[in-house]
Amino acid sequence: MGPLPSLLAQIGADVVQFQDASAEFDAIVGKVLALGRAELSCLAQLHFGGPAPLNALARGTDVERLELAGYVQREATRGGRRLVLTAHAREWIETLWGPLQADGHQLMATLPEEHLRIVAGFLSAARTIQDRHAARVARLLEEPGSSRAARQRGGLSPAALHRVKLYVEAHLARRILVGELARRAGLSVFHFTRAFRQSTGMTPHAWVQQRRVERARGLLSQSSLPLGDIALAVGFSSQSHFTTVFRRITGLTPAVIRRDRRRRAQ
């Protein structure tokens, strides 16, 4: 009976510290995704719980902001409209929360049904895991390189680069302005253009064109859409512009790719 009060006090302190560490981890994830608390809570709900009706989302969630950033999209169902994560957002979010969840499940699977000392040890180990993963995600906010020369060369942080790429993938069918990409990275257009090239070896315009061509290759292989419709679907103003860019990047025309696909299918 003697050690019970001190053990309960230890557990209480560990719970508080675990909650603080959990809040810190989510705050870092929010910075990486450039989202507020309500939007982050919405993404967590969609990631761990699956698609949700619009009226069931976290209070204060800015759905339009999440859509614009490329994180979510609306789907029509018999019961009304619901919100789902985009495929690219799900992949990225999994790299942030997934490893922590996996480690947590693995830890809980080892717990025997004993007494509070086990709970105390569990909370202590869980807090250590939380801190480790918070540090891992925080590194996504760091500028590449720690030396003076690396800083002078510049480059985007992994988090900023992910946000830009996510926006591009969500808006390939539309006109994509460099100014909007720069805002996603939190930089001026001048500094963003230079940093993006340092990180990818390409200009923002070249990157967008390459992603459009890659999306078009998928549509050429997986659909029977006319070439003009594919051109518009991936953000080109005309079929001739689409063909010119596609040939410059791949060395082949879309028509050749389409004919080759049909030949193999026969």
N, C-alpha and C positions, 0 to 999 in steps of 0.2 A: 504493500500500500504506500510505502514511503516514496518510491521514485515516481509514482503516477503523476502527481501535480507537475513535476519538472518535465516529465515526458510530454504531457499535454501542452505545456508551455512551449516546448521545443516544436511540437507539431504545429501549434498555432503560428509560431514565428515562421516556420518553413512554408506554411500555406500562404502567408502574406508575401514572403519573398518569391514564391512560385508565381503568385498572381502578378507581382510586379515584373518578373522576368517575362511572363506571357504577354503582358501589356507592352513591354519594350520590344519584344519580337514582332508583334503585330504593328507597332508603330514604325519599325524599320521596313517591314513589308509594304506598309502604306507609302513610305517615301520612295521605295523602289518602283512601285506601281503609280506613283504620283496621284494618290487618292486620299480622300478624307475618311474619317472613321466610319461614317454610315455606308459609303460606297465599298469600303473594305469589308465591312460586315456582310454586305450583300454578296460580294464575290465569294466569301467564305461559305455563306449559305448555299450558293449555287454549286460550289465546288464539292462540298461534303454531302449536301443533301439532294443535289440534282436540280433540274428545272423547277421553277416556282411561279405560281400565279403572281401577276403584278401587284395585286392587293395584299400579298403575303410578304412583301419585301420589307427590309429594315426601314424603320421610320426615318424620313429625311433623305432617302436615297435619290440621287439625281440620275434617273435612268438614261436621260438623253445624253448626259455627260459620259456615262459608261459606254453607250452606243457609239458616240463620236470617237472615243478613244480606242474603239475596236475590241472592248472586253466582252460585250454581250450583244445579243440580238433577240428580237421578239419573234415568237412563233404563235400561230393561230391554232387553237385546239377547240374541241367541241364545247368545252366548258368556258371558253374565253381565251384571252391572250396570256402567254406566259413568257418568262425570260429565261434564256439559256446562255451559258458561256460559249463564246466562239471557240473553234478548235485550237487556234493559235494561242488564245488566252489560257485555255485549259492546260496546254503543254507547258506554258511558262509558269503558271501558278503552281503546277505540280512540282516544278523544280524548287519553289520557295517553301511551300508547306509540306509537300510529299515526304521528303526525307525526315522531317521532324515527326510527322505522323507515324511513319514506319518505325522509327526508333522508339516512339512511345508505345506502340502496340507490342513491339518485341519485349520491351521492359515489363509491361503489365502481364504478358504471358508467363513470365518467370515467377510471379508473386504467389507464394503459398498463402493459405488462409490461416494466418497466425494472428498475432496481437499487434498492438500499436507500434512496437519497435520496428516491425516490418514496414508499417505505413510511414514511419519517420524516415527509414532508410530509402524507401521508394520515393518520397517527396524530395529528399536530398539529391538522389540520382537524377530524378526528372528535372530538377532545377539546373543541374549541371548540363544536361542535354539541351535544355532551353537556351542557356547562355551560349553554348557552343554554336548552335544553329543561328542565334541572333548575330554572332560574330561573322558567321559564314555569309548571311544575307547582307550584312552591313558592308562587306567587301565589294558588293555590286555597286555601291555608291562611290567607291574610290576611283580617282583618276588613274589611268594606266601608268605604271612605272613609278618608282619612288626616287629615282635619281634626278638631279637637276636637268640633265640633258633630256631625259624622258619627259619631264614636265614641260620643257621648252618645245618639244616636238608636238605635244598636245595629244588629243584623242578623247573619245567619249568614254564615260564610265560604262561598265556593263549594263547597269540599270537604264541609263539614258539610251544606249544603243538598242536595248530590248524594246523600250517604249516606242522608239522611232520605227523599228521594224514591224512592230505590232500594228501601228497606225497605217503603215504602207500596205500591209496585207489586208487590212479591213477596208481600204479605200482605193484599191487598184482600179476599180471601174470608174472612178471619178478623177477629176483634175487634182493633182497633189502639188501643193505649193511648198517651196523650200521654207518659207516663213513659218508655215504650220509645223513642219518637221523640227525647225529650230525651237519653236515653243515647246514641243514635246520633250526636247532635250534640255530646256531651260537656258538656252544660249541665244546670243544675237546671230543673225543670219551669217555674218562674216565668220565668227568664231565656230559656229556649227559646221559650216561647209568645210573649213580646214580640219576640224576635229573628226568629222565623219570620214574624210578621205584618209586621215591617219589611221583610223580604226579599221576601215574596210578595204583601203586601196582603190576606192572608186569615189566618184562624185555622187552626191545624192541623186542627181538626174539619171546617171548611168545605173545606179542601183535600182531605181524605180523601173527603168526600162527593162533591166534584166529580170526583175520579178514579174513584170507583165508578160514577158516572153515565156518564162517558166510556167505561169498560170495558163497561158495560151497553149503550150505544149500539152498540158494535162487535158484541156478541153478538146484539143485535136484528137487525142487518143481515146478519150472516154465519152465523147458525145458526137452527134451528127449535125451539130449546129452549122449553118453556113459560115463561111470565113468572115463575111461582113459582120455577122452577129457576134462572132468570137472577138473580132477587133474591138467592137464597142464594149463587150463584156469585160475586157481587160484594160479599158481606158484609152484606146487609140481613137483618134478623131475620124479615121477613115481606113478602109481596107488597104489602100495603097501605102499609107503611112505604116500600118501594121506590117505589111509585107517587107517594106524597106528595113525597118528596125529588126524584124525577125531574121532576115537574111544576114544582116550585118553581125548579129550576135551568134547565130547558129551555123551560118554558111549555107543554109537551105531555106527554101520558101515554105510557107505554111501549106501550099498546095502539094508540094512534094511530100511533106510529112503525112498529109492526109491520104495521098495515093498509096504511099508505102504501107500505111496502116490497113487500108482496104485490101491491098494485095496479100498481106500476111493473114488477114481474116478469111480469105477465100480457101 
